[in-house]
Structure formats: structure tokens, C-alpha cells
Amino acid sequence: MLADVPLGVFGVCLRVHARRYRCPNAGCPRQTFRERLPDVAPCYQRQTPVLRQRLEAVAFALGGQAGRRLLCALHLETAGTSRNTLLRLIRRAVSSSAEASDAPVHVLGVDDFAFRRGSH
């Protein structure tokens, strides 16, 4: 079951039937395999990529509770999104973009502060 962008005011869930394969090798730790459908949804996802992009756009624009209220107004609440889910989308996008940039650091600024006056 995949959640998708709503059609008007009606929520859309896609029921995907994928082929199942069995491994003939008795020593294989995985006995069955499912067909991968990366164009429809990435592995282990419950949302289509289009819906995820829209949720991320709302999450980056408004964040937690305000984003949840906007999703309810846009009829996207059927996707099972809470304020925590929106914040999780932001954290996941920021961490993946940080991992993608492997450029070396040329300039690093450090703020100098002290907990007590006179301490360095």
C-alpha cells in the first residue's frame, strides 16, 4: 500500500502487486525475494516520490504543527503525517545533503566565549 497525492478531496492509496521469487539454493539465508519497483516507490517506502516531495516542501516552509495544519487544509493528512514526521523529513534531508558534500573545509570560524567573566 502506497500513499499518493490526493485526487481533489479524496485520498489515494495505491495497492501494488509485485512478483515474488523463491531462491532454489537451500543455503541461501533469504528464501523469498520481491520484485523491486524503484520508479513507483523506493525500497521500504510507503509514499510515492511525488508525495514525499510535497511533504518535504511543506516541512521546510512551515515545520511541525503549522505544517500539519496546512497538510490538513490541502487534504494531505491521509498520508499519515504528524508534526514529528515533518520534523523527521527535515532532519533526514539535512543529514543526506551533509553526507553528499565531501568538499574539504577551507575556512573554519570559532566563536570564543567564556562561562565566567575573565576566563579565556
N, CA, C and O atoms as a printed pandas DataFrame, in Angstrom:
     atom_number atom_name residue_name chain_id  residue_number  x_coord  y_coord  z_coord
0              1         N          MET        A               1    0.847   -1.176    0.000
1              2        CA          MET        A               1    0.000    0.000    0.000
2              3         C          MET        A               1    0.892    1.238    0.000
3              4         O          MET        A               1    1.762    1.391    0.858
4              5         N          LEU        A               2    0.668    2.098   -0.952
5              6        CA          LEU        A               2    1.423    3.342   -1.081
6              7         C          LEU        A               2    0.463    4.520   -1.029
7              8         O          LEU        A               2   -0.569    4.517   -1.701
8              9         N          ALA        A               3    0.798    5.520   -0.237
9             10        CA          ALA        A               3    0.019    6.754   -0.220
10            11         C          ALA        A               3    0.485    7.620   -1.379
11            12         O          ALA        A               3    1.676    7.683   -1.684
12            13         N          ASP        A               4   -0.467    8.286   -2.018
13            14        CA          ASP        A               4   -0.145    9.144   -3.144
14            15         C          ASP        A               4   -0.843   10.484   -2.969
15            16         O          ASP        A               4   -1.631   10.668   -2.041
16            17         N          VAL        A               5   -0.551   11.411   -3.859
17            18        CA          VAL        A               5   -1.136   12.739   -3.823
18            19         C          VAL        A               5   -2.651   12.600   -3.999
19            20         O          VAL        A               5   -3.098   11.835   -4.853
20            21         N          PRO        A               6   -3.452   13.329   -3.203
21            22        CA          PRO        A               6   -4.907   13.158   -3.292
22            23         C          PRO        A               6   -5.476   13.646   -4.616
23            24         O          PRO        A               6   -4.905   14.503   -5.291
24            25         N          LEU        A               7   -6.607   13.077   -4.956
25            26        CA          LEU        A               7   -7.345   13.454   -6.154
26            27         C          LEU        A               7   -8.525   14.298   -5.702
27            28         O          LEU        A               7   -9.557   13.769   -5.290
28            29         N          GLY        A               8   -8.366   15.611   -5.782
29            30        CA          GLY        A               8   -9.388   16.505   -5.242
30            31         C          GLY        A               8   -9.382   16.433   -3.728
31            32         O          GLY        A               8   -8.367   16.718   -3.093
32            33         N          VAL        A               9  -10.500   16.058   -3.152
33            34        CA          VAL        A               9  -10.594   15.923   -1.699
34            35         C          VAL        A               9  -10.500   14.471   -1.263
35            36         O          VAL        A               9  -10.612   14.182   -0.071
36            37         N          PHE        A              10  -10.298   13.555   -2.193
37            38        CA          PHE        A              10  -10.247   12.137   -1.879
38            39         C          PHE        A              10   -8.799   11.659   -1.777
39            40         O          PHE        A              10   -7.984   11.929   -2.660
40            41         N          GLY        A              11   -8.495   10.964   -0.717
41            42        CA          GLY        A              11   -7.161   10.393   -0.555
42            43         C          GLY        A              11   -6.950    9.231   -1.508
43            44         O          GLY        A              11   -7.895    8.522   -1.855
44            45         N          VAL        A              12   -5.726    9.040   -1.923
45            46        CA          VAL        A              12   -5.396    7.985   -2.880
46            47         C          VAL        A              12   -4.393    7.041   -2.241
47            48         O          VAL        A              12   -3.359    7.471   -1.730
48            49         N          CYS        A              13   -4.704    5.754   -2.272
49            50        CA          CYS        A              13   -3.771    4.708   -1.850
50            51         C          CYS        A              13   -3.600    3.745   -3.009
51            52         O          CYS        A              13   -4.580    3.266   -3.581
52            53         N          LEU        A              14   -2.374    3.468   -3.348
53            54        CA          LEU        A              14   -2.089    2.532   -4.431
54            55         C          LEU        A              14   -1.821    1.158   -3.837
55            56         O          LEU        A              14   -1.013    1.011   -2.920
56            57         N          ARG        A              15   -2.492    0.178   -4.357
57            58        CA          ARG        A              15   -2.228   -1.201   -3.944
58            59         C          ARG        A              15   -1.383   -1.828   -5.040
59            60         O          ARG        A              15   -1.863   -2.054   -6.151
60            61         N          VAL        A              16   -0.137   -2.106   -4.729
61            62        CA          VAL        A              16    0.826   -2.593   -5.709
62            63         C          VAL        A              16    1.012   -4.090   -5.529
63            64         O          VAL        A              16    1.261   -4.577   -4.427
64            65         N          HIS        A              17    0.886   -4.799   -6.625
65            66        CA          HIS        A              17    1.143   -6.241   -6.611
66            67         C          HIS        A              17    2.486   -6.480   -7.298
67            68         O          HIS        A              17    2.642   -6.208   -8.488
68            69         N          ALA        A              18    3.440   -6.985   -6.546
69            70        CA          ALA        A              18    4.767   -7.268   -7.092
70            71         C          ALA        A              18    4.977   -8.779   -7.112
71            72         O          ALA        A              18    4.440   -9.511   -6.281
72            73         N          ARG        A              19    5.760   -9.218   -8.068
73            74        CA          ARG        A              19    6.034  -10.651   -8.165
74            75         C          ARG        A              19    6.932  -11.108   -7.032
75            76         O          ARG        A              19    7.761  -10.341   -6.539
76            77         N          ARG        A              20    6.771  -12.342   -6.624
77            78        CA          ARG        A              20    7.571  -12.936   -5.564
78            79         C          ARG        A              20    8.381  -14.081   -6.159
79            80         O          ARG        A              20    7.853  -14.930   -6.877
80            81         N          TYR        A              21    9.666  -14.087   -5.848
81            82        CA          TYR        A              21   10.565  -15.113   -6.354
82            83         C          TYR        A              21   11.074  -15.960   -5.191
83            84         O          TYR        A              21   11.258  -15.461   -4.080
84            85         N          ARG        A              22   11.293  -17.217   -5.451
85            86        CA          ARG        A              22   11.850  -18.122   -4.441
86            87         C          ARG        A              22   13.258  -18.526   -4.865
87            88         O          ARG        A              22   13.530  -18.774   -6.040
88            89         N          CYS        A              23   14.143  -18.585   -3.874
89            90        CA          CYS        A              23   15.523  -18.965   -4.145
90            91         C          CYS        A              23   15.640  -20.483   -4.103
91            92         O          CYS        A              23   15.273  -21.095   -3.100
92            93         N          PRO        A              24   16.143  -21.106   -5.169
93            94        CA          PRO        A              24   16.256  -22.569   -5.168
94            95         C          PRO        A              24   17.433  -23.077   -4.321
95            96         O          PRO        A              24   17.500  -24.267   -4.013
96            97         N          ASN        A              25   18.349  -22.195   -3.949
97            98        CA          ASN        A              25   19.514  -22.584   -3.166
98            99         C          ASN        A              25   19.091  -22.784   -1.706
99           100         O          ASN        A              25   18.576  -21.855   -1.083
100          101         N          ALA        A              26   19.301  -23.976   -1.160
101          102        CA          ALA        A              26   18.885  -24.276    0.221
102          103         C          ALA        A              26   19.745  -23.539    1.240
103          104         O          ALA        A              26   19.290  -23.303    2.360
104          105         N          GLY        A              27   20.971  -23.168    0.886
105          106        CA          GLY        A              27   21.858  -22.473    1.816
106          107         C          GLY        A              27   21.674  -20.970    1.842
107          108         O          GLY        A              27   22.346  -20.279    2.608
108          109         N          CYS        A              28   20.781  -20.453    1.025
109          110        CA          CYS        A              28   20.556  -19.010    0.965
110          111         C          CYS        A              28   19.784  -18.547    2.204
111          112         O          CYS        A              28   18.765  -19.148    2.546
112          113         N          PRO        A              29   20.250  -17.486    2.888
113          114        CA          PRO        A              29   19.535  -17.037    4.084
114          115         C          PRO        A              29   18.170  -16.418    3.764
115          116         O          PRO        A              29   17.265  -16.445    4.598
116          117         N          ARG        A              30   18.026  -15.872    2.580
117          118        CA          ARG        A              30   16.718  -15.325    2.176
118          119         C          ARG        A              30   16.058  -16.314    1.239
119          120         O          ARG        A              30   16.598  -16.633    0.179
120          121         N          GLN        A              31   14.917  -16.788    1.619
121          122        CA          GLN        A              31   14.226  -17.792    0.813
122          123         C          GLN        A              31   13.358  -17.160   -0.272
123          124         O          GLN        A              31   13.193  -17.736   -1.347
124          125         N          THR        A              32   12.803  -15.980    0.003
125          126        CA          THR        A              32   11.943  -15.339   -0.979
126          127         C          THR        A              32   12.436  -13.922   -1.267
127          128         O          THR        A              32   13.061  -13.278   -0.424
128          129         N          PHE        A              33   12.143  -13.462   -2.462
129          130        CA          PHE        A              33   12.519  -12.119   -2.903
130          131         C          PHE        A              33   11.307  -11.474   -3.543
131          132         O          PHE        A              33   10.500  -12.153   -4.176
132          133         N          ARG        A              34   11.175  -10.178   -3.383
133          134        CA          ARG        A              34   10.111   -9.415   -4.031
134          135         C          ARG        A              34   10.691   -8.607   -5.178
135          136         O          ARG        A              34   11.856   -8.210   -5.153
136          137         N          GLU        A              35    9.872   -8.375   -6.168
137          138        CA          GLU        A              35   10.264   -7.540   -7.297
138          139         C          GLU        A              35   10.397   -6.096   -6.821
139          140         O          GLU        A              35    9.528   -5.595   -6.107
140          141         N          ARG        A              36   11.467   -5.437   -7.208
141          142        CA          ARG        A              36   11.698   -4.037   -6.850
142          143         C          ARG        A              36   11.039   -3.142   -7.885
143          144         O          ARG        A              36   11.104   -3.409   -9.085
144          145         N          LEU        A              37   10.405   -2.078   -7.412
145          146        CA          LEU        A              37    9.751   -1.115   -8.295
146          147         C          LEU        A              37   10.249    0.287   -7.952
147          148         O          LEU        A              37    9.504    1.065   -7.356
148          149         N          PRO        A              38   11.493    0.634   -8.313
149          150        CA          PRO        A              38   12.050    1.929   -7.905
150          151         C          PRO        A              38   11.368    3.124   -8.557
151          152         O          PRO        A              38   11.426    4.228   -8.015
152          153         N          ASP        A              39   10.719    2.932   -9.717
153          154        CA          ASP        A              39   10.035    4.059  -10.359
154          155         C          ASP        A              39    8.748    4.423   -9.617
155          156         O          ASP        A              39    8.353    5.588   -9.598
156          157         N          VAL        A              40    8.107    3.452   -9.019
157          158        CA          VAL        A              40    6.864    3.698   -8.289
158          159         C          VAL        A              40    7.175    4.194   -6.892
159          160         O          VAL        A              40    6.632    5.211   -6.459
160          161         N          ALA        A              41    8.046    3.488   -6.178
161          162        CA          ALA        A              41    8.444    3.882   -4.823
162          163         C          ALA        A              41    9.774    3.227   -4.492
163          164         O          ALA        A              41    9.998    2.070   -4.848
164          165         N          PRO        A              42   10.659    3.949   -3.816
165          166        CA          PRO        A              42   11.910    3.343   -3.380
166          167         C          PRO        A              42   11.651    2.212   -2.376
167          168         O          PRO        A              42   10.546    2.076   -1.852
168          169         N          CYS        A              43   12.665    1.422   -2.122
169          170        CA          CYS        A              43   12.516    0.269   -1.233
170          171         C          CYS        A              43   12.057    0.700    0.154
171          172         O          CYS        A              43   12.537    1.693    0.702
172          173         N          TYR        A              44   11.132   -0.052    0.704
173          174        CA          TYR        A              44   10.615    0.120    2.068
174          175         C          TYR        A              44    9.925    1.469    2.290
175          176         O          TYR        A              44    9.845    1.932    3.428
176          177         N          GLN        A              45    9.433    2.099    1.242
177          178        CA          GLN        A              45    8.728    3.367    1.375
178          179         C          GLN        A              45    7.229    3.128    1.315
179          180         O          GLN        A              45    6.769    2.195    0.657
180          181         N          ARG        A              46    6.474    3.965    1.998
181          182        CA          ARG        A              46    5.020    3.873    1.981
182          183         C          ARG        A              46    4.392    5.081    1.304
183          184         O          ARG        A              46    3.182    5.291    1.388
184          185         N          GLN        A              47    5.222    5.875    0.631
185          186        CA          GLN        A              47    4.748    7.062   -0.072
186          187         C          GLN        A              47    5.416    7.119   -1.432
187          188         O          GLN        A              47    6.550    6.673   -1.607
188          189         N          THR        A              48    4.693    7.676   -2.390
189          190        CA          THR        A              48    5.292    7.866   -3.707
190          191         C          THR        A              48    6.276    9.030   -3.643
191          192         O          THR        A              48    6.156    9.882   -2.762
192          193         N          PRO        A              49    7.243    9.085   -4.552
193          194        CA          PRO        A              49    8.205   10.193   -4.536
194          195         C          PRO        A              49    7.560   11.559   -4.691
195          196         O          PRO        A              49    8.058   12.533   -4.127
196          197         N          VAL        A              50    6.463   11.662   -5.443
197          198        CA          VAL        A              50    5.786   12.949   -5.621
198          199         C          VAL        A              50    5.199   13.426   -4.292
199          200         O          VAL        A              50    5.328   14.600   -3.943
200          201         N          LEU        A              51    4.561   12.527   -3.553
201          202        CA          LEU        A              51    4.001   12.893   -2.257
202          203         C          LEU        A              51    5.105   13.279   -1.282
203          204         O          LEU        A              51    4.953   14.234   -0.521
204          205         N          ARG        A              52    6.205   12.551   -1.297
205          206        CA          ARG        A              52    7.309   12.869   -0.397
206          207         C          ARG        A              52    7.881   14.255   -0.694
207          208         O          ARG        A              52    8.222   14.989    0.233
208          209         N          GLN        A              53    7.991   14.621   -1.966
209          210        CA          GLN        A              53    8.486   15.950   -2.320
210          211         C          GLN        A              53    7.562   17.041   -1.810
211          212         O          GLN        A              53    8.025   18.077   -1.332
212          213         N          ARG        A              54    6.263   16.816   -1.907
213          214        CA          ARG        A              54    5.311   17.819   -1.414
214          215         C          ARG        A              54    5.359   17.920    0.103
215          216         O          ARG        A              54    5.280   19.017    0.655
216          217         N          LEU        A              55    5.487   16.791    0.775
217          218        CA          LEU        A              55    5.584   16.825    2.234
218          219         C          LEU        A              55    6.859   17.536    2.680
219          220         O          LEU        A              55    6.844   18.299    3.646
220          221         N          GLU        A              56    7.969   17.283    1.971
221          222        CA          GLU        A              56    9.222   17.966    2.307
222          223         C          GLU        A              56    9.117   19.471    2.069
223          224         O          GLU        A              56    9.659   20.256    2.847
224          225         N          ALA        A              57    8.432   19.880    1.013
225          226        CA          ALA        A              57    8.272   21.309    0.737
226          227         C          ALA        A              57    7.489   21.981    1.861
227          228         O          ALA        A              57    7.858   23.067    2.306
228          229         N          VAL        A              58    6.418   21.349    2.321
229          230        CA          VAL        A              58    5.636   21.910    3.430
230          231         C          VAL        A              58    6.458   21.888    4.711
231          232         O          VAL        A              58    6.411   22.836    5.495
232          233         N          ALA        A              59    7.208   20.819    4.928
233          234        CA          ALA        A              59    8.015   20.709    6.145
234          235         C          ALA        A              59    9.080   21.792    6.200
235          236         O          ALA        A              59    9.295   22.384    7.257
236          237         N          PHE        A              60    9.751   22.065    5.088
237          238        CA          PHE        A              60   10.783   23.097    5.079
238          239         C          PHE        A              60   10.185   24.494    5.187
239          240         O          PHE        A              60   10.808   25.390    5.756
240          241         N          ALA        A              61    8.984   24.692    4.647
241          242        CA          ALA        A              61    8.365   26.009    4.699
242          243         C          ALA        A              61    7.811   26.330    6.081
243          244         O          ALA        A              61    7.993   27.443    6.575
244          245         N          LEU        A              62    7.141   25.376    6.707
245          246        CA          LEU        A              62    6.442   25.674    7.954
246          247         C          LEU        A              62    6.905   24.856    9.151
247          248         O          LEU        A              62    6.850   25.341   10.281
248          249         N          GLY        A              63    7.353   23.647    8.933
249          250        CA          GLY        A              63    7.793   22.827   10.054
250          251         C          GLY        A              63    6.658   22.064   10.705
251          252         O          GLY        A              63    5.690   21.701   10.036
252          253         N          GLY        A              64    6.764   21.817   12.003
253          254        CA          GLY        A              64    5.915   20.923   12.775
254          255         C          GLY        A              64    4.425   21.145   12.727
255          256         O          GLY        A              64    3.769   20.724   11.774
256          257         N          GLN        A              65    3.872   21.799   13.737
257          258        CA          GLN        A              65    2.429   21.902   13.888
258          259         C          GLN        A              65    1.790   22.761   12.798
259          260         O          GLN        A              65    0.706   22.428   12.320
260          261         N          ALA        A              66    2.427   23.844   12.399
261          262        CA          ALA        A              66    1.883   24.678   11.323
262          263         C          ALA        A              66    1.840   23.908   10.005
263          264         O          ALA        A              66    0.889   24.046    9.235
264          265         N          GLY        A              67    2.854   23.110    9.748
265          266        CA          GLY        A              67    2.867   22.278    8.551
266          267         C          GLY        A              67    1.757   21.246    8.580
267          268         O          GLY        A              67    1.145   20.955    7.552
268          269         N          ARG        A              68    1.494   20.691    9.757
269          270        CA          ARG        A              68    0.409   19.718    9.909
270          271         C          ARG        A              68   -0.942   20.360    9.603
271          272         O          ARG        A              68   -1.785   19.741    8.953
272          273         N          ARG        A              69   -1.160   21.592   10.064
273          274        CA          ARG        A              69   -2.421   22.286    9.776
274          275         C          ARG        A              69   -2.571   22.561    8.286
275          276         O          ARG        A              69   -3.672   22.444    7.748
276          277         N          LEU        A              70   -1.479   22.927    7.608
277          278        CA          LEU        A              70   -1.546   23.164    6.167
278          279         C          LEU        A              70   -1.831   21.869    5.419
279          280         O          LEU        A              70   -2.597   21.870    4.456
280          281         N          LEU        A              71   -1.230   20.772    5.845
281          282        CA          LEU        A              71   -1.488   19.487    5.199
282          283         C          LEU        A              71   -2.946   19.082    5.348
283          284         O          LEU        A              71   -3.522   18.501    4.428
284          285         N          CYS        A              72   -3.547   19.381    6.489
285          286        CA          CYS        A              72   -4.974   19.095    6.665
286          287         C          CYS        A              72   -5.808   19.940    5.706
287          288         O          CYS        A              72   -6.787   19.449    5.143
288          289         N          ALA        A              73   -5.434   21.203    5.513
289          290        CA          ALA        A              73   -6.165   22.069    4.593
290          291         C          ALA        A              73   -6.001   21.620    3.143
291          292         O          ALA        A              73   -6.905   21.808    2.329
292          293         N          LEU        A              74   -4.859   21.030    2.818
293          294        CA          LEU        A              74   -4.597   20.551    1.458
294          295         C          LEU        A              74   -5.066   19.119    1.237
295          296         O          LEU        A              74   -4.869   18.565    0.155
296          297         N          HIS        A              75   -5.683   18.516    2.245
297          298        CA          HIS        A              75   -6.175   17.134    2.202
298          299         C          HIS        A              75   -5.046   16.129    2.017
299          300         O          HIS        A              75   -5.225   15.095    1.373
300          301         N          LEU        A              76   -3.894   16.432    2.578
301          302        CA          LEU        A              76   -2.770   15.502    2.553
302          303         C          LEU        A              76   -2.609   14.780    3.889
303          304         O          LEU        A              76   -1.610   14.088    4.088
304          305         N          GLU        A              77   -3.557   14.922    4.802
305          306        CA          GLU        A              77   -3.415   14.290    6.112
306          307         C          GLU        A              77   -3.616   12.783    6.044
307          308         O          GLU        A              77   -3.266   12.076    6.990
308          309         N          THR        A              78   -4.173   12.273    4.944
309          310        CA          THR        A              78   -4.364   10.831    4.826
310          311         C          THR        A              78   -3.044   10.103    4.642
311          312         O          THR        A              78   -2.998    8.876    4.729
312          313         N          ALA        A              79   -1.983   10.832    4.392
313          314        CA          ALA        A              79   -0.669   10.216    4.210
314          315         C          ALA        A              79   -0.057    9.793    5.537
315          316         O          ALA        A              79    1.047    9.251    5.558
316          317         N          GLY        A              80   -0.755   10.032    6.648
317          318        CA          GLY        A              80   -0.250    9.620    7.953
318          319         C          GLY        A              80    0.867   10.502    8.445
319          320         O          GLY        A              80    1.827   10.013    9.040
320          321         N          THR        A              81    0.759   11.804    8.208
321          322        CA          THR        A              81    1.831   12.704    8.594
322          323         C          THR        A              81    1.458   13.434    9.877
323          324         O          THR        A              81    0.374   14.007    9.991
324          325         N          SER        A              82    2.346   13.403   10.811
325          326        CA          SER        A              82    2.188   14.153   12.045
326          327         C          SER        A              82    3.254   15.244   12.064
327          328         O          SER        A              82    4.070   15.339   11.147
328          329         N          ARG        A              83    3.243   16.060   13.101
329          330        CA          ARG        A              83    4.255   17.109   13.204
330          331         C          ARG        A              83    5.636   16.497   13.354
331          332         O          ARG        A              83    6.618   17.039   12.847
332          333         N          ASN        A              84    5.716   15.368   14.051
333          334        CA          ASN        A              84    7.007   14.691   14.215
334          335         C          ASN        A              84    7.516   14.120   12.898
335          336         O          ASN        A              84    8.722   14.106   12.651
336          337         N          THR        A              85    6.606   13.652   12.056
337          338        CA          THR        A              85    7.008   13.143   10.748
338          339         C          THR        A              85    7.598   14.252    9.898
339          340         O          THR        A              85    8.590   14.042    9.200
340          341         N          LEU        A              86    6.992   15.438    9.951
341          342        CA          LEU        A              86    7.525   16.563    9.173
342          343         C          LEU        A              86    8.914   16.955    9.658
343          344         O          LEU        A              86    9.802   17.231    8.851
344          345         N          LEU        A              87    9.101   16.979   10.969
345          346        CA          LEU        A              87   10.429   17.302   11.502
346          347         C          LEU        A              87   11.445   16.226   11.144
347          348         O          LEU        A              87   12.614   16.530   10.909
348          349         N          ARG        A              88   11.008   14.978   11.103
349          350        CA          ARG        A              88   11.898   13.878   10.714
350          351         C          ARG        A              88   12.310   14.006    9.248
351          352         O          ARG        A              88   13.452   13.710    8.898
352          353         N          LEU        A              89   11.390   14.443    8.395
353          354        CA          LEU        A              89   11.728   14.669    6.985
354          355         C          LEU        A              89   12.799   15.737    6.834
355          356         O          LEU        A              89   13.697   15.613    6.000
356          357         N          ILE        A              90   12.703   16.790    7.644
357          358        CA          ILE        A              90   13.714   17.856    7.586
358          359         C          ILE        A              90   15.065   17.321    8.023
359          360         O          ILE        A              90   16.073   17.566    7.361
360          361         N          ARG        A              91   15.095   16.590    9.134
361          362        CA          ARG        A              91   16.378   16.042    9.626
362          363         C          ARG        A              91   16.991   15.084    8.625
363          364         O          ARG        A              91   18.204   15.102    8.414
364          365         N          ARG        A              92   16.173   14.248    8.005
365          366        CA          ARG        A              92   16.694   13.280    7.039
366          367         C          ARG        A              92   17.247   13.982    5.810
367          368         O          ARG        A              92   18.283   13.574    5.286
368          369         N          ALA        A              93   16.581   15.026    5.342
369          370        CA          ALA        A              93   17.051   15.756    4.159
370          371         C          ALA        A              93   18.335   16.505    4.469
371          372         O          ALA        A              93   19.231   16.553    3.627
372          373         N          VAL        A              94   18.449   17.090    5.652
373          374        CA          VAL        A              94   19.659   17.825    6.027
374          375         C          VAL        A              94   20.826   16.878    6.189
375          376         O          VAL        A              94   21.932   17.195    5.751
376          377         N          SER        A              95   20.617   15.724    6.804
377          378        CA          SER        A              95   21.723   14.783    7.008
378          379         C          SER        A              95   22.169   14.173    5.685
379          380         O          SER        A              95   23.363   13.943    5.494
380          381         N          SER        A              96   21.241   13.905    4.767
381          382        CA          SER        A              96   21.651   13.343    3.479
382          383         C          SER        A              96   22.393   14.368    2.636
383          384         O          SER        A              96   23.305   14.004    1.893
384          385         N          SER        A              97   22.021   15.655    2.733
385          386        CA          SER        A              97   22.753   16.670    1.986
386          387         C          SER        A              97   24.133   16.911    2.595
387          388         O          SER        A              97   25.079   17.232    1.875
388          389         N          ALA        A              98   24.256   16.759    3.915
389          390        CA          ALA        A              98   25.561   16.913    4.560
390          391         C          ALA        A              98   26.493   15.775    4.160
391          392         O          ALA        A              98   27.692   15.990    3.981
392          393         N          GLU        A              99   25.950   14.555    4.017
393          394        CA          GLU        A              99   26.770   13.421    3.598
394          395         C          GLU        A              99   27.174   13.551    2.136
395          396         O          GLU        A              99   28.237   13.068    1.745
396          397         N          ALA        A             100   26.339   14.198    1.320
397          398        CA          ALA        A             100   26.622   14.313   -0.108
398          399         C          ALA        A             100   27.765   15.276   -0.380
399          400         O          ALA        A             100   28.482   15.113   -1.367
400          401         N          SER        A             101   27.949   16.278    0.476
401          402        CA          SER        A             101   29.020   17.247    0.236
402          403         C          SER        A             101   30.286   16.779    0.944
403          404         O          SER        A             101   30.384   16.835    2.170
404          405         N          ASP        A             102   31.243   16.321    0.159
405          406        CA          ASP        A             102   32.515   15.844    0.690
406          407         C          ASP        A             102   33.627   16.856    0.449
407          408         O          ASP        A             102   34.805   16.498    0.482
408          409         N          ALA        A             103   33.272   18.110    0.208
409          410        CA          ALA        A             103   34.276   19.127   -0.064
410          411         C          ALA        A             103   35.064   19.437    1.213
411          412         O          ALA        A             103   34.485   19.500    2.297
412          413         N          PRO        A             104   36.378   19.628    1.087
413          414        CA          PRO        A             104   37.173   19.938    2.280
414          415         C          PRO        A             104   36.845   21.334    2.808
415          416         O          PRO        A             104   36.442   22.216    2.050
416          417         N          VAL        A             105   37.020   21.518    4.093
417          418        CA          VAL        A             105   36.748   22.801    4.727
418          419         C          VAL        A             105   37.975   23.689    4.572
419          420         O          VAL        A             105   39.076   23.304    4.966
420          421         N          HIS        A             106   37.789   24.889    3.994
421          422        CA          HIS        A             106   38.896   25.817    3.794
422          423         C          HIS        A             106   38.998   26.833    4.925
423          424         O          HIS        A             106   40.097   27.167    5.367
424          425         N          VAL        A             107   37.857   27.322    5.390
425          426        CA          VAL        A             107   37.838   28.326    6.448
426          427         C          VAL        A             107   36.897   27.848    7.533
427          428         O          VAL        A             107   35.767   27.444    7.257
428          429         N          LEU        A             108   37.371   27.896    8.770
429          430        CA          LEU        A             108   36.551   27.479    9.900
430          431         C          LEU        A             108   36.570   28.592   10.924
431          432         O          LEU        A             108   37.631   28.985   11.408
432          433         N          GLY        A             109   35.392   29.099   11.254
433          434        CA          GLY        A             109   35.283   30.148   12.257
434          435         C          GLY        A             109   34.871   29.565   13.593
435          436         O          GLY        A             109   33.968   28.731   13.662
436          437         N          VAL        A             110   35.535   30.005   14.660
437          438        CA          VAL        A             110   35.237   29.521   16.004
438          439         C          VAL        A             110   34.871   30.718   16.863
439          440         O          VAL        A             110   35.621   31.692   16.923
440          441         N          ASP        A             111   33.732   30.656   17.525
441          442        CA          ASP        A             111   33.325   31.724   18.432
442          443         C          ASP        A             111   34.000   31.504   19.769
443          444         O          ASP        A             111   33.976   30.401   20.314
444          445         N          ASP        A             112   34.595   32.548   20.289
445          446        CA          ASP        A             112   35.266   32.470   21.577
446          447         C          ASP        A             112   34.303   32.965   22.644
447          448         O          ASP        A             112   33.771   34.070   22.543
448          449         N          PHE        A             113   34.085   32.161   23.649
449          450        CA          PHE        A             113   33.232   32.582   24.742
450          451         C          PHE        A             113   33.762   31.972   26.036
451          452         O          PHE        A             113   34.564   31.038   26.020
452          453         N          ALA        A             114   33.303   32.513   27.137
453          454        CA          ALA        A             114   33.705   32.005   28.442
454          455         C          ALA        A             114   32.493   31.965   29.341
455          456         O          ALA        A             114   31.631   32.843   29.281
456          457         N          PHE        A             115   32.428   30.923   30.190
457          458        CA          PHE        A             115   31.317   30.820   31.120
458          459         C          PHE        A             115   31.436   31.841   32.269
459          460         O          PHE        A             115   30.432   32.268   32.840
460          461         N          ARG        A             116   32.653   32.212   32.587
461          462        CA          ARG        A             116   32.878   33.205   33.638
462          463         C          ARG        A             116   33.585   34.418   33.047
463          464         O          ARG        A             116   34.348   34.303   32.088
464          465         N          ARG        A             117   33.323   35.561   33.624
465          466        CA          ARG        A             117   33.991   36.775   33.174
466          467         C          ARG        A             117   35.464   36.699   33.525
467          468         O          ARG        A             117   35.821   36.341   34.648
468          469         N          GLY        A             118   36.324   37.036   32.566
469          470        CA          GLY        A             118   37.753   36.994   32.793
470          471         C          GLY        A             118   38.396   35.690   32.361
471          472         O          GLY        A             118   39.619   35.626   32.238
472          473         N          SER        A             119   37.607   34.646   32.127
473          474        CA          SER        A             119   38.172   33.358   31.683
474          475         C          SER        A             119   38.312   33.380   30.170
475          476         O          SER        A             119   37.526   34.008   29.461
476          477         N          HIS        A             120   39.333   32.680   29.695
477          478        CA          HIS        A             120   39.559   32.640   28.254
478          479         C          HIS        A             120   39.329   31.222   27.772
479          480         O          HIS        A             120   39.463   30.946   26.580
